[in-house]
Amino acid sequence: MQEIASDQSAGEAVARVLDAFMAERGSVYIVGGAVRDHLLGISSIPGWSGLKVDGQPHDGAFGLSSRSTTPASTTDLDLVLCGPVLPLARRVADRLGWAYYPLDEKRDVARLIGKCADGKRLECDAAALRGDLRSDLLARDFSANALALRLSPDSSPRLIDECDGIADISSRRLRRVSEGSLSSDPIRLLRAVRLAVQLGFSIEHETRKQISAMAGAVVSVSAERLRQEMWKLLDCSGPDVGIRELDELGLLTHLLPEVKGLQGVQQSSRHHLDAYDHSLLATHYAGELRDWLRGGPALEDSILAQSLEPWAEALRTHFCEEIAAGHDRAGWLVWHALLHDTGKARSAAEESGGDAERLSSAGHQELSAKIAGRRVASFRFSRREVLLAGSVARRHSAPRRLVTALAEEEERIGPRVAYRFFRDAGSVVAGQQFVHGLGSGSARQPLDGLDVTLQAVSDLQATGMERGPEWGRFLRAVDGLFDYAFSRPADHLGAPLVDGHRLMEQLGLAPGPVVGKILRELAEAQASGSVTEVGEALALAEDLLAQEDDQTGTGI
């Protein structure tokens, strides 16, 4: 069933779904992250302010967050209640116009999905109690998640804490519920790192010890579950912190061995860090760009902020596009930065007797593309995402090479060069093709070259101890790429002025490579605006054919 958009706010929609379950079951329990995040002041549960903890009065957020306004409503609920749950969840979904999915019929777990007025996705997972409530909470992963809020139509909300979760939240400490909490489900090893980074918690000593001891068990987890946790981890603020924590706990070598392999790999003299620390610093800067593109904090680098500001709206439109459900281009910038140099480890091994300067050659980029594609595919990301990861890794140095090739008097990359760059990068949403036939009234084609360009920005930010004149020159030059992508009329991607049939008829040519070569030159000329009419295109074609005759010494 398709979820139906609602005219209600998130808080109103959440309140309605809670009321619907209580109307049929009486008491229900909200568990997990929604309760934890309410206490931290990250989000709120509608109707919960004054409350009781195990029957004793407490006020709101227990002093754990100083907030003058109520945070936005949670959009992700986990409920437990007396079963059977599946038929009840279906009735609630039908009544509210939400989508219904039976997640686990054996364990009696359902998911409801709706949308509120602002388009936000709302999720509610409803599960049957595993034994009694205490047993259910003791079976959870971490004490901060082992809290339950009891809701009943005829009494005030009551918070139940069986595992000292409130004390751990107050101390910003992530602690396993028991030793079996981690061994029963190894995905929790990775989740511990993600939650610690996401919430700003420290992982408790005994929990850390067990994660390190069990690190190898993470490979037994399904690729789909690993993908979900890895995306959430790298989507946190400061994704490089998460990678370092994975390494500290012994998980990195099992999850991203290619990144681990970059440690100690020396680079060219342009770099002040080895390939590993450089990649993590680039990942940090990519995270800043991602957050800015999503409407977050301003960029710290004032020169970069000033350079991108004229294109802010257009860039945000492009990078907010989802390549797959829940995965936008902005989020992928972090993955591009993390994986862009993974081929250098193998290049270093193959060239161990050579010069580190050679590692800047195109060879490592092709290796990086293959490695990035394989790693992304191993997590069962979509085909489009695999193609995009490989394409960006393969071309990540292209913008810098274009800038280096500019004549001293040139400040910006010109339209003809920009056309070639975007043509070669293609578009994963168009089968990796640079599609013609977009008239002035058509929607703009997403250009993967924009992803390559912002990856190059993060890469250069992480290169060298200081950003000298090269940094400003680079940003001024790539402004030509943004200008080409966003400012030129859509007609520059319109249907070719002259097609192959017309060209062969006009010039008396037979099908062959000369026709293809001339068509490519005409396309570049049209894209750069140097030809705008059919007659101009044909005249240029005749000149190009004459040049071809002169070079080959033959008449055609």
Secondary structure, DSSP 8 states (H G I E B T S, - for coil): ----B-SS-HHHHHHHHHHHHHHHHS-EEEETHHHHHHHHTSSB-TT-SEEEETTEEEETTTTSS--SS---B-SEEEEEESS--HHHHHHHHHHHT-EEEEEETTTTEEEEEEE-TT--EEEEEEEE-SSSHHHHHHTSSBGGG-EEEEEETTEEEEEEESS-HHHHHHTTEE-BSSHHHHHT-THHHHHHHHHHHHHT-EE-HHHHHHHHHHGGGGGGS-HHHHHHHHHHHHTSSSHHHHHHHHHHTT-HHHH-HHHHTTTT----TT-SS-HHHHHHHHHHHHHHHHHHHTT-S--S-HHHHHHHGGGHHHHHHHHTSEEETTEEHHHHHHHHHHHTTTHHHHHHHHTTTS-GGGGGSHHHHHHHHHHHHHHHHHTT--HHHHHHHHHHHHHTTHHHHHHHTS-TT--S--HHHHHHHHHHH--GGGTT-------TTS-----HHHHHHHHHHHHHHTSSSS--HHHHHHHHHHHHHHHHHHTS-GGGGSS-SS-HHHHHHHHT--SSHHHHHHHHHHHHHHHHTS--SHHHHHHHHHHHHHHHHHHHT---
